[in-house]
Amino acid sequence: AANVYGGGSSSGMVEGSSSTDSWSERVKSNNEIKELRKEVKSKDDEIRALRIEKMSLESEVFAYQKDIETSNRDYENLEKDFKELEGSQSQNSEAQIQLEVLTTEHTAMTAQLNATCADLEEIKTRAKADIDAKEEQWKNREKELLFEMSVLKSRAGKSADDDLDMENGDVDDPAVLKARIEERDRRIAELEEQLLNGEQLRRALHNRIQELRGNIRVFVRTRPFLPNDGAASNSSIDIMPDGESLAIQGKHAGEGHGFKFDKVFAPSAGQGVVFDEVSEFVQSALDGYNVCLFSYGQTGSGKTHTMQGSGNGAMRGIIPRAVEQILQQAALMQSQRWKFTMKASFLEIYNEDLRDLLVMMNSDGSFKQRNTSSANKISIKRNQEGKSYVDGINKVVIDVEDKAAGLAQLEAVMVAAARARSVATTKMNAQSSRSHSVFMLHLCGSNEESGTIVEGALNLCDLAGSERLDRSGAGSDHKRLKETQAINKSLSSLGDVFTSLANGSKHIPFRNSKLTYLLQDCLSGDGKALMFVNLSPTIESSNESLCSLRFAQRVNAVELGKATKHVQYSSKQGSGRR
């Protein structure tokens, strides 16, 4: 019985324990279910909140899309308005440039006409004086003849008197007198023609001597009086009739200085007259020589007017006339089986840095869409033959076959360069060039029959103003001061080069400035050089003019030697240069 009761007690304890565990598990499960339900409810709440947030965000996105669409439309409208404004500004800019060109051309033409009128008035005065003197001379001679006739008549008898009357009766005949005057005028015209031919021969021989000696030729040009210069009678410069000499008066009485150069132009000399004197130099470039023409003088003396001029008419300068002459000569030489190519480049030297003025142009003369000046670095280098060239510079091809197209391309080149060049206002000029500009024509000609190839270059330099700091007014402006110091340094280096050349020094300091380094080939005996000295006629500018003339006198004494013609020959004729 004890075993039975004992066994029963143990089984009951097991069943009670199992029931407790089951209850605990159910309680635990219920709790977990409650927790899960709470979590589900929480998640449902989160989902509802997210759905609400999603709807809110979708509303915001929709609103933003509307704003973006509105902004896009506003942007398109603004872009359209900007393009219209840009086009309008471009038109205004073109109109402003055209107005400035026309104004400059009008001012130059008016000044030249005034100078011509002054010359004509002077000629008229001289002619009247000559006529009056000759009339007085003929009257005196007539009185002498009448007196001699009366003496002869009184000495001779009546018959002799009659014979004398018959013999000399034609003295009073107007037809005879007219014939004698016409004969005299014809003889004077013949003598004048002989004198002109003799002068031309003298000039040709002089030019030949200068070419053999290799002198740097110097031409002097005095600009006319401008409206703001005062009375034209107060000129400080007196040009002699020989066309080679001038005298300059200082600000004080007795300060006179005389100079003589290869050619001196009066203020009335037009652009065409000036170019006629330099046309042979342009032809030399076409013949295969390195040629350099540069203008020197103070600001406002007419350097840019001489080199570039203005407009498309009589006021055109050396650059457009030179290109036109080359185009004409190239067309004429086509009949001799010559073909030429011509490329133009334009740079400035600003604060001793080289800048490509045609950076906005393609090689065909068209304009680029965007400014790429930052990517266009140029520098002066030497090739294997020791000749200098500008690496990286744009070269615009000028159409040689079509003269009109070629001149149109040149005009585009000049406009692009004018926009890019560094100018600023100074006391000397409203638009003063603050840099040296160099226009370069690269010429190459080939002859199919002979196999001859010629390579020439024409460098036309418009130098920056040479005036002192006190006259330019640059001392009060740090930027202008730096520019003027750089200009004076390069011009001083140019003077040092000429001094060394004149003294026959072994070392010529070409590398002291970018300007002299660039022009080394033209100034070292390999090419031909001509210097224009531009002068202002006013008394206030007499000191600057005197400095320019003394500098030109030093340059005129330089002998470079005979220039080298760059010619290559075919294998049949041999090869080389001469």
C-alpha positions in Angstrom: 0.0 0.0 0.0 2.9 2.3 0.8 4.4 1.6 -2.6 1.0 2.2 -4.3 0.6 5.5 -2.5 4.1 6.5 -2.9 3.9 5.8 -6.7 0.7 7.8 -7.0 2.2 10.8 -5.4 5.1 11.0 -7.8 2.9 10.8 -10.9 0.7 13.6 -9.6 3.7 15.9 -9.1 4.8 15.3 -12.7 1.4 16.1 -14.1 1.2 19.3 -12.0 4.5 20.5 -13.2 3.6 19.9 -16.8 0.4 21.8 -16.5 2.2 24.7 -15.0 4.7 24.8 -17.9 1.8 24.7 -20.4 0.1 27.6 -18.7 3.3 29.6 -18.6 3.8 29.0 -22.3 0.2 30.0 -23.0 0.7 33.2 -21.0 4.0 33.8 -22.6 2.4 33.2 -26.1 -0.5 35.5 -25.2 2.0 38.2 -24.1 4.0 37.7 -27.3 0.8 37.9 -29.3 -0.2 41.1 -27.5 3.3 42.5 -28.2 3.0 41.5 -31.8 -0.4 43.0 -32.1 0.9 46.2 -30.5 3.9 46.1 -32.9 1.5 45.5 -35.9 -0.6 48.3 -34.7 2.5 50.5 -34.4 3.6 49.5 -37.8 0.2 50.2 -39.2 0.3 53.6 -37.6 3.7 54.1 -39.1 2.5 53.0 -42.5 -0.5 55.3 -42.3 1.9 58.1 -41.2 4.2 57.2 -44.1 1.3 57.2 -46.5 0.2 60.6 -45.3 3.8 61.8 -45.6 4.1 60.3 -49.0 1.0 62.1 -50.1 2.4 65.3 -48.7 5.7 64.7 -50.4 3.9 63.9 -53.7 2.0 67.1 -53.3 5.3 69.0 -52.7 7.0 67.2 -55.7 4.1 68.2 -57.9 4.4 71.7 -56.7 8.1 71.7 -57.3 7.6 70.3 -60.8 5.2 73.1 -61.4 7.8 75.5 -60.1 10.5 73.9 -62.3 8.3 74.2 -65.3 7.7 77.8 -64.5 11.4 78.4 -63.9 12.2 76.7 -67.2 9.8 78.9 -69.0 11.2 82.0 -67.2 14.7 80.8 -68.1 13.8 80.3 -71.7 12.2 83.8 -71.8 15.3 85.3 -70.1 17.6 83.5 -72.5 15.6 84.8 -75.4 15.6 88.3 -74.0 19.4 88.0 -73.3 20.1 86.9 -76.9 18.0 89.8 -78.2 19.8 92.2 -75.8 23.2 90.7 -76.8 22.3 91.1 -80.5 21.2 94.7 -79.8 24.5 95.4 -77.9 26.5 93.8 -80.7 24.7 96.1 -83.2 25.3 99.1 -81.0 28.9 98.1 -80.6 29.3 97.8 -84.4 27.5 101.1 -84.9 29.8 102.7 -82.3 32.9 101.3 -83.9 31.7 102.5 -87.3 30.9 106.0 -85.8 34.4 106.1 -84.3 36.0 105.2 -87.7 34.0 107.8 -89.5 34.7 110.4 -86.9 38.5 109.6 -87.1 38.4 109.7 -90.9 36.5 113.0 -90.9 39.0 114.6 -88.5 42.0 113.3 -90.4 40.5 114.5 -93.8 39.6 117.9 -92.4 43.1 118.4 -91.0 44.7 117.3 -94.2 42.4 119.6 -96.2 43.2 122.5 -93.9 46.9 121.8 -94.4 46.5 121.6 -98.2 44.6 124.9 -98.2 47.4 126.5 -96.2 49.9 125.2 -98.7 47.8 126.4 -101.7 47.5 129.8 -100.0 51.2 129.9 -99.6 51.8 128.8 -103.2 49.2 131.4 -104.3 51.1 134.1 -102.4 54.4 133.1 -103.9 52.9 132.9 -107.4 51.4 136.3 -107.1 54.7 137.7 -105.9 56.5 136.0 -108.8 53.9 137.4 -111.3 54.2 140.9 -109.8 58.0 140.7 -110.0 57.9 139.4 -113.6 55.4 142.1 -114.6 57.6 144.7 -113.1 60.6 143.2 -114.8 58.9 143.2 -118.2 57.7 146.8 -117.7 61.2 147.9 -117.0 62.5 146.0 -120.0 59.9 147.5 -122.2 60.9 151.0 -121.0 64.5 150.1 -121.8 63.7 148.9 -125.3 61.6 152.0 -126.0 64.4 154.2 -124.8 66.9 152.3 -126.9 64.6 152.6 -129.9 64.2 156.4 -129.4 68.0 156.8 -129.2 68.5 154.8 -132.4 65.9 156.8 -134.2 67.5 160.0 -133.2 70.9 158.9 -134.4 69.9 157.5 -137.7 68.4 159.5 -140.6 64.8 159.4 -141.7 65.4 156.4 -144.1 67.3 154.5 -141.5 64.5 155.5 -139.1 62.0 154.0 -141.5 64.0 150.9 -142.0 64.3 150.5 -138.2 60.6 150.9 -137.9 60.0 148.3 -140.5 62.5 145.9 -138.9 61.2 146.3 -135.4 57.6 147.1 -136.1 56.6 143.5 -135.0 57.7 144.3 -131.5 54.3 145.9 -130.9 52.5 143.1 -132.7 50.5 141.1 -130.1 50.6 137.9 -132.1 54.4 138.0 -132.1 54.6 138.7 -128.4 52.2 135.8 -127.7 54.3 133.5 -129.8 57.4 134.5 -128.0 55.7 134.0 -124.6 54.4 130.5 -125.7 57.9 129.6 -126.8 59.3 130.8 -123.5 56.6 128.8 -121.6 57.4 125.7 -123.7 61.1 126.0 -122.9 60.3 126.5 -119.2 58.2 123.3 -119.3 61.0 121.4 -120.9 63.5 122.6 -118.3 61.0 121.7 -115.5 60.6 118.2 -117.1 64.4 117.8 -117.3 64.7 118.9 -113.7 62.0 116.4 -112.6 63.7 113.6 -114.6 67.0 114.6 -113.0 65.4 114.5 -109.5 64.0 111.1 -110.2 67.3 109.8 -111.4 69.0 111.4 -108.4 66.5 109.7 -106.1 66.9 106.3 -107.8 70.7 106.5 -107.5 70.4 107.6 -103.9 68.1 104.7 -103.1 70.5 102.4 -104.8 73.4 103.7 -102.7 71.3 103.4 -99.6 70.4 99.8 -100.5 74.0 98.8 -101.1 75.0 100.4 -97.8 72.1 98.9 -96.0 71.1 102.0 -94.2 67.9 102.1 -92.2 65.9 104.7 -94.1 64.1 107.3 -92.1 61.0 109.2 -93.2 59.6 112.1 -91.1 55.9 113.0 -91.2 54.4 116.0 -89.5 50.6 115.7 -88.9 48.3 118.7 -89.6 46.9 120.8 -86.9 43.8 119.3 -85.3 40.8 121.3 -83.9 42.2 121.3 -80.3 45.7 122.3 -81.3 45.1 126.0 -81.6 46.2 128.2 -84.5 48.1 126.5 -87.3 50.4 129.6 -87.6 52.1 128.5 -84.3 53.8 125.5 -85.8 57.1 124.5 -84.3 58.3 122.7 -87.5 59.4 124.3 -90.8 59.8 122.0 -93.7 62.3 122.9 -96.4 61.4 122.9 -100.1 63.9 120.1 -100.9 61.6 117.6 -99.1 64.5 116.2 -97.1 65.2 118.9 -94.5 63.4 120.5 -91.7 63.9 122.9 -88.8 62.3 122.7 -85.4 61.9 125.7 -83.1 61.9 125.3 -79.3 59.6 126.9 -76.8 62.0 129.8 -76.4 63.4 132.2 -79.0 66.6 131.1 -80.6 66.1 127.4 -79.9 66.4 126.2 -83.5 67.6 122.8 -84.7 68.0 121.5 -88.3 67.8 117.9 -89.5 68.0 116.1 -92.8 66.6 112.6 -93.6 65.7 110.5 -96.5 62.2 112.0 -96.9 60.3 114.7 -95.0 56.5 114.9 -95.6 54.6 118.2 -95.1 51.3 118.2 -93.1 49.4 118.4 -96.4 50.9 115.1 -97.7 48.1 112.6 -98.1 48.1 108.9 -97.3 48.5 108.1 -101.0 51.6 110.3 -101.3 53.1 108.7 -98.2 52.5 105.2 -99.5 54.0 105.9 -102.9 57.3 106.5 -101.1 57.2 103.1 -99.3 55.7 101.0 -102.1 59.1 99.7 -103.2 59.6 98.3 -99.7 56.3 96.4 -100.0 57.4 95.1 -103.4 60.6 93.9 -101.8 58.6 91.6 -99.4 56.9 90.1 -102.5 60.4 89.6 -104.0 61.5 87.5 -101.1 63.0 90.0 -98.5 62.3 90.4 -94.8 60.9 94.0 -94.6 60.1 96.0 -91.5 58.4 99.4 -91.4 57.8 100.9 -88.0 56.4 104.2 -86.8 57.9 106.0 -83.9 56.8 109.2 -82.0 54.9 110.5 -79.1 51.2 109.7 -78.5 48.9 111.7 -80.8 51.5 112.3 -83.5 49.8 110.2 -86.1 51.6 106.8 -85.9 48.4 104.7 -86.1 47.0 107.0 -88.7 50.1 106.4 -90.8 50.1 102.7 -90.4 46.4 101.8 -90.3 44.5 104.9 -91.3 40.7 104.9 -91.2 37.8 104.0 -93.5 38.1 102.5 -97.0 38.9 105.7 -99.0 41.7 108.3 -99.1 42.4 108.0 -95.4 43.6 104.3 -95.6 47.0 103.8 -94.1 50.0 101.7 -95.1 48.7 98.3 -94.0 45.6 98.2 -96.2 47.4 99.8 -99.1 50.3 97.3 -98.8 47.9 94.4 -98.9 46.1 95.9 -101.9 49.4 96.4 -103.8 50.5 92.8 -103.0 47.1 91.5 -104.3 47.5 93.5 -107.5 51.1 92.4 -108.1 50.3 88.8 -107.4 47.5 88.9 -109.9 49.8 90.5 -112.6 52.5 87.8 -111.9 50.0 85.0 -112.6 50.7 85.4 -116.3 54.3 84.5 -115.5 53.2 81.3 -113.8 53.7 82.6 -110.3 51.4 81.6 -107.5 51.3 83.3 -104.2 49.9 82.6 -100.7 49.5 85.2 -98.1 48.8 84.9 -94.4 48.3 87.7 -91.9 48.9 87.7 -88.1 48.6 90.5 -85.6 50.1 90.7 -82.2 50.8 93.3 -79.5 53.6 93.5 -76.9 51.9 94.7 -73.7 54.1 95.0 -70.5 56.6 92.7 -72.2 54.0 90.0 -72.8 53.0 88.8 -76.2 49.2 88.8 -77.0 47.6 87.4 -80.1 45.2 90.1 -81.4 43.5 87.6 -83.7 42.8 85.0 -81.1 39.0 85.2 -81.9 39.5 84.4 -85.6 39.9 81.1 -87.4 42.5 80.6 -90.1 39.8 81.2 -92.8 39.0 84.6 -91.3 35.7 83.6 -89.6 35.2 84.5 -86.0 35.2 81.9 -83.2 32.1 81.5 -81.0 33.9 81.6 -77.6 36.9 83.4 -76.3 39.9 81.1 -76.2 42.5 83.6 -75.4 43.5 81.8 -72.2 44.4 78.7 -74.2 46.4 80.6 -76.9 49.9 81.2 -75.5 52.4 82.6 -78.0 56.2 83.0 -77.7 59.2 84.0 -79.9 61.4 81.1 -80.9 64.2 80.4 -83.3 64.1 77.7 -86.0 67.0 75.5 -87.2 68.2 78.3 -89.5 68.4 80.7 -86.6 65.4 82.8 -87.8 62.8 84.0 -85.4 59.2 83.1 -85.5 56.1 83.4 -83.2 55.0 80.0 -82.0 51.3 79.5 -81.5 50.1 82.6 -83.2 47.0 82.6 -85.4 47.6 83.1 -89.1 44.6 84.2 -91.2 44.8 83.2 -94.9 44.2 86.1 -97.2 42.5 85.3 -100.5 45.0 86.1 -103.2 42.8 85.0 -106.1 39.9 87.3 -105.3 41.0 90.9 -104.6 37.7 92.0 -103.1 37.5 88.9 -100.9 41.1 89.5 -99.7 40.5 93.1 -98.8 37.3 92.1 -97.0 39.3 89.5 -95.0 41.9 92.2 -94.2 39.2 94.5 -92.9 37.9 91.8 -90.6 41.4 91.3 -89.3 41.8 95.0 -88.6 38.5 95.1 -86.8 39.3 92.1 -84.6 42.7 93.5 -83.8 41.3 96.9 -82.9 38.9 95.4 -80.5 41.6 93.4 -78.7 44.3 96.0 -78.5 45.2 97.6 -75.2 44.2 101.3 -75.2 43.6 103.8 -72.5 43.1 107.5 -72.0 46.1 109.7 -71.3 46.7 113.4 -71.3 48.2 113.1 -74.7 45.3 111.3 -76.4 41.8 110.1 -75.6 42.6 106.6 -77.0 46.3 106.0 -76.4 47.8 102.8 -77.5 49.5 101.2 -74.5 51.3 98.6 -76.4 53.4 98.0 -79.5 51.4 96.3 -82.3 53.0 94.3 -85.1 51.1 93.4 -88.2 52.8 90.6 -90.1 52.3 89.4 -93.7 53.8 86.0 -94.5 54.3 85.7 -98.3 55.3 82.6 -100.3 55.5 82.5 -104.1 56.3 79.6 -106.4 56.9 79.5 -110.1 55.9 76.2 -111.8 58.2 76.7 -114.8 61.4 77.5 -113.0 60.7 75.7 -109.8 61.7 78.9 -107.9 60.2 79.5 -104.4 60.5 82.9 -102.7 59.6 83.6 -99.1 59.2 87.1 -97.8 57.8 88.9 -94.8 56.4 92.3 -94.2 56.3 93.6 -90.6 54.4 96.8 -90.0 55.0 98.0 -86.4 52.9 100.7 -84.6 55.0 101.5 -81.6 53.6 102.9 -78.4 53.9 106.5 -77.5 57.5 107.6 -76.6 56.6 110.6 -74.4 57.8 111.2 -70.9 55.8 110.3 -67.8 55.0 114.0 -66.9 53.4 114.6 -70.3 51.4 111.4 -70.5 49.9 111.9 -67.1 50.7 108.2 -66.3 52.5 108.9 -63.0 49.3 109.3 -61.0 48.0 105.9 -62.0 49.8 102.8 -60.9 48.7 100.7 -63.9 49.4 103.5 -66.4 52.8 104.0 -64.7 53.7 100.3 -65.1 52.6 100.4 -68.8 54.6 103.5 -69.5 57.7 102.1 -67.8 57.4 98.9 -69.9 57.0 101.0 -73.1 60.0 103.2 -72.3 62.1 100.1 -71.4 61.4 98.5 -74.8 62.0 101.7 -76.7 65.2 102.2 -74.7 66.2 98.7 -75.7 65.5 99.6 -79.3 67.7 102.6 -79.0 70.5 100.4 -77.5 70.3 98.1 -80.4 70.6 100.9 -82.9 73.5 102.4 -81.0 75.3 99.0 -81.0 74.7 98.6 -84.7 76.0 102.1 -85.5 79.1 101.5 -83.4 79.7 98.1 -85.0 79.6 96.2 -81.7 80.1 92.5 -81.8 77.3 91.9 -79.3 73.9 93.4 -80.2 71.4 93.3 -77.3 68.4 92.0 -79.2 67.2 89.9 -76.3 66.8 92.8 -73.9 63.2 93.2 -75.0 60.5 91.3 -76.8 60.3 94.0 -79.4 63.9 93.9 -80.5 64.0 90.1 -80.2 61.0 89.9 -82.6 62.6 92.3 -85.1 66.0 90.8 -84.9 66.0 89.4 -88.4 65.0 92.7 -90.0 67.6 94.7 -88.0 70.5 92.3 -88.2 71.4 92.7 -91.9 69.1 90.0 -93.2 66.3 92.4 -94.2 65.3 96.0 -95.1 64.1 98.5 -92.5 62.3 101.8 -92.7 61.5 104.1 -89.8 58.6 106.6 -89.8 59.1 109.4 -87.3 55.7 111.0 -86.6 55.7 114.6 -85.2 53.1 116.8 -83.7 53.4 120.4 -85.0 52.5 122.2 -81.8 54.9 124.3 -79.7 53.9 122.3 -76.6 55.2 119.1 -78.3 58.5 120.7 -79.5 60.7 119.0 -76.9 59.2 115.6 -77.6 59.6 116.2 -81.3 63.2 117.1 -80.8 63.8 113.9 -78.9 62.2 111.9 -81.6 64.3 113.6 -84.3 67.5 113.0 -82.4 66.6 109.3 -82.0 65.9 109.2 -85.8 69.2 110.7 -86.5 70.9 107.9 -84.6 68.9 105.3 -86.5 69.7 106.9 -89.9 73.4 106.4 -89.2 73.0 102.6 -88.9 74.3 100.5 -91.8 73.0 96.9 -91.9 74.7 95.7 -95.0 73.0 94.4 -98.2 69.7 92.6 -97.5 69.4 88.9 -98.2 66.8 87.6 -100.6 65.1 84.3 -99.6 64.9 82.2 -102.7 64.9 78.4 -103.2 65.5 76.7 -106.5 64.5 73.3 -107.8 66.9 70.4 -108.1 67.5 71.1 -111.8 68.8 74.6 -111.0 70.4 73.7 -107.7 69.2 75.0 -104.3 70.1 77.8 -102.0 69.5 81.4 -101.1 70.8 84.6 -102.3 
